[in-house]
Amino acid sequence: MRFQGNLLYVRDLEASVRFYEGGLGLPVVARPAPHMAIVGLGNGRVFLHADPEGAPAWLTEALDRKVRGVGVLPHIEVDSVAAVKARLEAEGFEVSLGPVEEHGYLRLYVYDPSGYNLVFVQSLV
């Protein structure tokens, strides 16, 4: 068994591609449809999917929230959170918190353009 990745419904697909590709330096590995981009992340993938039209009410309510994926915080290990922060800021993206030292790690908290809270971690051990 192997983890393949996560699908994220995104408000603006091109803004999300700019964030993941330009802001984070991750490769877009495929554009299988006009409403989708697949981004490489280590051995996994992030599937960026434009918000669906005609979605059921429960999904529409979740997608209308400013912050998405409440309670889910993907942690992404990096060599340097300072380098991630510098790249994001150089590309015009805002860091919400950090770097902060917590439990043997430096952590950097960032919201992507659709409101998903990502945590970049650097081991201090």
trRosetta pair geometry for C-beta under 8 A, 3 or more apart (Angstrom, degrees):
i j d omega theta_ij theta_ji phi_ij phi_ji
2 43 7.5 -89 -177 139 119 123
3 44 5.8 -26 114 -96 93 126
4 44 6.2 120 157 -140 24 84
4 45 6.2 -22 159 33 74 102
5 41 7.0 120 -120 44 108 110
5 44 4.3 147 -81 172 80 96
5 45 3.5 -79 -48 67 161 67
5 46 5.7 -141 -173 -70 120 31
5 47 6.0 120 112 -18 125 88
6 44 7.9 41 -2 156 70 130
6 46 6.0 -7 63 -123 83 68
6 47 6.9 -146 104 29 39 83
6 74 7.0 -114 4 -81 156 136
7 47 4.1 -31 -105 75 72 118
7 49 5.7 13 -173 -2 102 125
8 16 7.6 -176 100 -153 123 146
8 46 6.4 -3 4 -176 115 96
8 47 6.9 158 19 80 63 59
8 48 5.8 -19 66 -109 97 57
8 49 6.9 165 80 27 43 78
8 68 7.7 105 -159 116 96 140
8 69 7.7 -42 -124 -51 97 132
8 112 7.8 25 164 74 160 153
8 114 6.7 149 158 63 115 149
8 116 6.0 -52 -139 -47 135 154
9 49 5.5 -45 -102 81 56 94
9 50 7.5 9 -158 133 69 17
9 51 5.2 76 172 -99 107 60
9 52 6.9 -72 -129 -6 124 81
9 59 7.9 98 -16 -178 169 108
9 63 5.9 -62 112 -105 136 115
9 68 7.6 -141 69 -160 87 152
9 114 7.4 178 104 -175 57 154
10 13 5.7 117 86 -90 122 51
10 15 7.7 -166 164 70 120 89
10 16 4.2 -24 -163 -48 158 153
10 48 5.2 -3 -6 -164 139 92
10 49 6.8 141 14 65 84 39
10 50 6.3 -57 68 -104 81 39
10 51 6.8 -120 78 -38 31 75
10 112 7.9 -68 -119 125 109 124
10 113 7.1 52 -162 82 108 99
10 114 4.4 -120 -135 -58 68 144
11 15 7.4 -19 81 56 90 131
11 16 7.8 142 48 -44 64 110
11 51 6.0 20 -105 -25 40 124
11 63 7.8 150 -81 -178 78 96
11 113 6.8 -122 50 129 107 92
11 114 4.8 166 1 -112 91 85
11 115 7.9 69 -19 1 123 97
12 15 3.8 46 98 17 118 117
12 16 6.4 161 87 -16 62 85
12 50 8.0 12 -133 -123 15 89
12 113 6.2 -71 54 135 103 135
12 114 7.5 -170 29 -74 67 86
13 16 5.7 -60 -151 38 31 112
13 17 6.4 32 153 -20 67 104
13 35 6.6 -156 -64 -156 152 45
13 36 7.5 -100 -133 -80 136 16
13 37 6.3 134 -175 -3 104 110
13 48 6.1 127 -140 138 79 113
13 49 7.9 -48 -100 175 107 12
13 50 4.6 -52 -50 -74 115 94
14 17 5.5 -48 -145 34 36 113
14 18 6.5 40 152 -21 64 101
15 18 5.6 -51 -151 34 33 114
15 19 6.5 35 150 -20 64 104
15 113 4.3 -164 133 167 115 170
16 19 5.5 -52 -149 34 35 113
16 20 6.2 18 160 -6 69 108
16 37 7.4 170 97 49 106 127
16 48 4.9 166 122 -150 138 139
16 112 6.5 46 -127 163 83 120
16 113 5.5 -131 -77 50 62 119
16 114 6.2 6 -85 -24 115 110
17 20 6.2 -61 -138 46 29 99
17 21 5.4 4 171 5 68 120
17 22 8.0 66 129 -2 62 93
17 28 6.3 15 -147 -82 104 133
17 37 5.2 46 -89 46 109 174
17 39 7.7 -177 -122 -71 64 115
17 48 6.7 -171 -66 79 72 164
18 21 6.5 -62 -123 53 18 93
18 22 4.8 -20 -169 24 61 127
18 23 6.8 66 135 -18 65 97
18 91 7.6 173 160 171 91 123
18 113 7.8 61 63 -33 98 145
19 22 7.0 -22 -69 55 9 86
19 23 4.6 -23 -156 23 47 135
19 24 6.8 36 148 -8 62 100
19 93 6.2 102 -126 -94 87 142
19 112 5.3 117 139 -151 158 88
19 113 5.3 -153 -38 -16 143 104
20 23 6.9 4 -42 52 13 94
20 24 5.3 -33 -152 38 40 122
20 26 4.9 -52 166 54 84 121
20 28 7.7 104 99 -73 111 82
20 39 4.7 -47 146 -119 143 163
20 46 6.5 -145 -133 77 150 142
20 48 7.0 -146 4 -53 150 138
20 112 7.5 14 -58 -134 85 128
21 24 7.3 16 -28 55 7 79
21 25 7.3 35 -177 -119 36 13
21 26 6.0 -91 -94 69 44 67
21 27 7.1 53 -121 -128 89 19
21 28 5.4 -25 -84 -33 129 98
21 39 6.9 -133 -62 -119 79 114
22 25 7.7 8 -175 -68 12 46
22 91 5.2 148 136 -143 99 140
23 87 6.6 123 -176 129 47 93
23 88 4.9 44 -171 -117 100 68
23 91 4.5 -153 -97 81 69 151
23 93 4.7 38 -128 -9 137 147
24 84 7.1 7 -127 -144 73 94
24 87 7.2 108 -110 110 26 131
24 88 7.2 20 -72 -79 62 91
25 87 6.4 -46 -27 179 112 157
26 39 4.9 56 123 178 125 111
26 40 6.0 -169 -179 70 92 64
26 41 5.8 -15 -137 -82 137 75
26 46 7.5 38 137 26 158 123
27 39 6.9 153 85 -156 42 64
27 40 4.7 6 63 34 95 117
28 31 6.7 24 161 -53 123 90
28 37 5.5 -49 -141 -174 114 112
28 38 7.0 109 -164 73 65 49
28 39 5.7 -44 -101 -97 55 69
28 40 7.8 -172 -102 3 8 82
29 38 5.2 -60 63 103 90 99
29 39 6.9 131 7 -135 86 16
29 40 4.7 89 -39 -44 123 101
29 45 7.1 -90 40 -118 135 107
30 37 7.4 165 90 -158 53 48
30 38 4.3 14 55 42 93 119
31 34 8.0 37 167 -95 102 29
31 36 7.0 151 -158 93 51 66
31 37 5.4 -17 -104 -107 76 73
31 38 7.6 -150 -70 18 33 76
32 36 5.6 -26 58 89 87 124
32 38 6.8 44 -8 -15 104 115
33 36 4.6 51 55 27 92 108
35 49 6.4 36 137 -161 92 65
35 50 4.1 -97 -159 28 88 116
36 47 6.8 -18 -159 -175 107 86
36 48 6.6 150 -155 85 53 62
36 49 5.2 -7 -104 -105 89 68
36 50 7.2 -105 -62 1 51 80
37 48 4.6 -6 60 59 88 114
38 45 5.4 -16 -172 -168 99 125
38 46 7.4 156 -159 77 50 48
38 47 5.6 -16 -108 -107 79 66
38 48 7.3 -163 -80 22 29 76
39 45 6.7 137 71 -163 48 67
39 46 4.4 -16 62 59 106 99
39 47 7.9 -159 24 -72 74 23
39 48 6.4 54 -11 -16 109 110
40 44 8.0 141 -161 87 52 41
40 45 6.3 -42 -105 -105 43 69
41 44 5.2 -28 76 77 91 86
41 45 6.5 144 25 -112 87 16
41 46 5.4 63 -15 -21 130 98
41 76 7.0 -78 -170 -127 123 121
49 52 7.4 -2 143 -50 112 87
51 55 7.4 -83 175 -20 81 138
51 63 5.4 114 -132 -168 120 145
52 55 4.7 108 84 -65 103 103
52 59 7.4 3 54 129 113 143
55 59 4.1 -96 160 88 124 124
55 60 5.0 158 83 -57 105 81
55 63 7.0 78 63 4 158 142
56 59 5.2 85 61 13 76 102
56 60 7.0 -144 98 -7 34 93
57 60 5.6 -57 -141 39 32 112
57 61 6.2 36 160 -22 67 104
58 61 6.0 -51 -151 32 28 113
58 62 6.8 25 151 -16 60 106
59 62 5.6 -55 -151 37 36 110
59 63 6.1 29 154 -15 69 110
60 63 5.8 -59 -143 42 30 107
60 64 6.2 34 157 -26 65 108
61 64 5.9 -56 -147 31 27 113
61 65 7.5 41 152 -34 57 94
62 65 6.2 -44 -168 7 37 114
62 68 7.0 79 159 -134 85 83
63 68 7.1 17 -119 -107 46 119
65 68 6.1 143 80 -81 102 58
65 70 7.4 -54 131 -31 159 115
65 115 7.0 -163 110 120 79 158
66 115 5.5 170 150 -116 48 145
67 70 5.9 81 115 -76 108 90
67 111 7.3 -87 -117 -126 83 129
67 115 4.7 -155 -119 174 32 114
67 117 6.9 11 -157 -36 107 104
68 114 5.7 -19 15 134 142 95
68 115 4.4 108 3 88 85 102
68 116 5.2 -42 76 -71 101 70
69 72 4.3 -81 174 60 99 110
69 73 8.0 142 127 -70 113 41
69 115 7.8 164 24 111 87 81
69 116 5.0 40 23 -123 135 86
69 117 7.0 -147 83 26 109 77
73 117 5.4 -41 -114 101 87 106
73 118 7.5 148 -165 -123 68 20
73 119 5.2 43 163 -11 108 119
74 116 7.6 19 14 160 112 116
74 118 5.6 -25 69 -124 98 74
74 119 6.8 180 90 32 47 77
75 119 4.8 -29 -104 81 67 109
75 120 7.9 147 -160 -100 55 16
75 121 5.3 12 -172 -8 102 127
76 118 6.4 -1 3 -177 120 106
76 119 7.0 157 19 84 71 52
76 120 5.3 -33 72 -107 95 65
76 121 7.0 155 72 20 40 78
77 120 7.9 125 -116 -163 11 60
77 121 5.4 -41 -102 74 58 92
77 122 7.5 119 -159 -92 65 38
77 123 7.3 10 -146 -27 110 94
78 81 6.1 122 73 -74 123 56
78 83 7.4 -149 154 65 127 103
78 84 5.4 33 140 -45 174 130
78 120 5.1 0 4 -172 129 106
78 121 7.0 140 23 65 76 39
78 122 5.8 -50 77 -76 77 86
79 83 7.1 7 81 34 90 139
79 122 6.8 29 147 -123 17 104
80 83 3.8 68 93 5 117 109
80 84 6.8 172 99 -10 65 80
80 122 6.1 46 -114 -104 22 144
81 84 5.4 -50 -149 37 42 114
81 85 6.1 45 151 -22 69 103
81 98 6.7 -66 162 146 138 124
81 99 4.6 113 109 -95 135 125
81 106 4.8 -142 19 117 139 114
81 107 7.0 170 -106 -155 158 8
81 108 4.2 165 -165 -23 115 121
81 120 5.2 146 -117 111 90 110
81 121 7.2 -18 -70 -133 119 12
81 122 4.6 -120 -20 -12 95 122
82 85 5.7 -53 -148 37 31 113
82 86 6.3 31 154 -20 64 106
82 99 6.6 -59 -67 -17 67 140
83 86 5.7 -51 -144 36 31 112
83 87 6.3 30 157 -18 64 106
84 87 5.9 -57 -148 37 28 108
84 88 6.3 27 156 -17 65 109
84 108 5.9 166 86 68 124 158
84 120 4.9 -111 94 157 170 170
85 88 5.9 -58 -146 38 28 109
85 89 6.2 21 160 -13 65 111
85 95 5.5 2 -132 -70 92 152
85 98 7.3 -141 -83 106 128 89
85 99 6.7 -103 -39 -37 142 92
85 108 5.6 -135 -64 -135 100 146
86 89 6.0 -60 -145 41 26 106
86 90 6.1 29 156 -22 64 110
87 90 5.7 -56 -145 36 29 112
87 91 6.4 17 158 -10 64 111
88 91 6.0 -69 -152 44 28 104
88 93 4.2 -78 -176 74 87 112
88 94 7.8 -86 145 35 113 8
88 95 6.1 107 95 -62 139 91
88 110 6.3 -106 -136 -121 165 147
89 92 7.6 63 -173 -64 32 13
89 93 6.8 -96 -76 64 31 63
89 94 7.8 61 -102 -105 71 33
89 95 6.8 -42 -62 -15 97 106
93 110 7.0 42 144 -161 119 123
94 110 7.7 159 98 -140 52 83
94 111 7.7 -3 82 48 94 91
95 98 6.4 -106 167 60 122 80
95 108 6.2 -58 -149 -173 122 99
95 109 7.1 106 -178 75 78 55
95 110 5.4 -57 -124 -92 61 90
96 109 4.8 -67 72 111 101 97
96 110 6.0 162 9 -107 90 30
96 111 5.6 72 -40 -11 132 92
96 117 7.5 -58 38 -130 154 93
97 100 6.4 -20 152 -15 98 123
97 107 7.9 7 108 112 99 95
97 108 7.5 174 92 -157 59 41
97 109 4.1 17 52 45 95 120
98 106 7.4 123 -169 171 115 79
98 107 5.5 -111 -111 103 146 62
98 108 4.0 -162 102 -113 138 51
98 109 5.4 125 -4 12 121 74
99 106 4.5 7 -176 180 127 107
99 107 6.5 144 -151 68 70 33
99 108 5.0 -44 -89 -73 74 87
99 122 7.6 -19 -137 27 137 119
100 106 7.2 152 74 -155 29 60
100 107 5.5 -27 61 60 81 89
100 108 8.0 150 15 -80 68 42
101 105 7.3 166 -151 87 54 38
101 106 5.8 -36 -93 -96 64 64
101 107 7.8 147 -105 13 16 79
101 124 6.9 31 -138 -44 103 154
102 105 6.0 -25 70 65 70 86
102 107 5.4 -18 31 3 115 126
104 123 6.8 -4 142 -152 92 69
104 124 5.3 -149 -175 51 54 99
104 125 5.3 7 -174 -39 118 107
105 121 4.7 -16 -176 -162 137 103
105 122 6.3 141 -164 67 77 44
105 123 5.9 -46 -105 -102 81 41
105 124 6.1 -165 -96 -4 23 93
106 121 7.1 149 77 -155 52 50
106 122 4.4 -8 54 56 102 104
106 124 6.3 108 -24 -58 82 103
107 119 5.6 -20 -162 -169 107 102
107 120 7.0 144 -157 75 52 50
107 121 5.4 -14 -101 -99 75 75
107 122 7.9 -160 -69 23 35 70
108 119 7.1 146 72 -159 47 51
108 120 4.3 -15 58 57 103 103
108 121 7.9 -160 22 -68 72 35
109 117 6.4 -11 -166 -169 97 97
109 118 7.4 155 -153 81 48 48
109 119 5.6 -17 -99 -103 70 74
110 117 7.6 149 79 -154 36 51
110 118 5.1 -23 68 64 87 97
110 119 8.0 166 24 -85 70 29
110 120 7.0 26 7 -8 114 107
111 115 5.7 -14 -171 -135 116 37
111 116 6.8 146 -154 69 64 36
111 117 5.6 -33 -94 -93 74 60
111 118 7.4 154 -102 16 22 78
112 115 7.1 -52 67 21 69 17
112 116 4.8 2 32 53 111 92
112 118 6.2 67 -37 -14 97 118
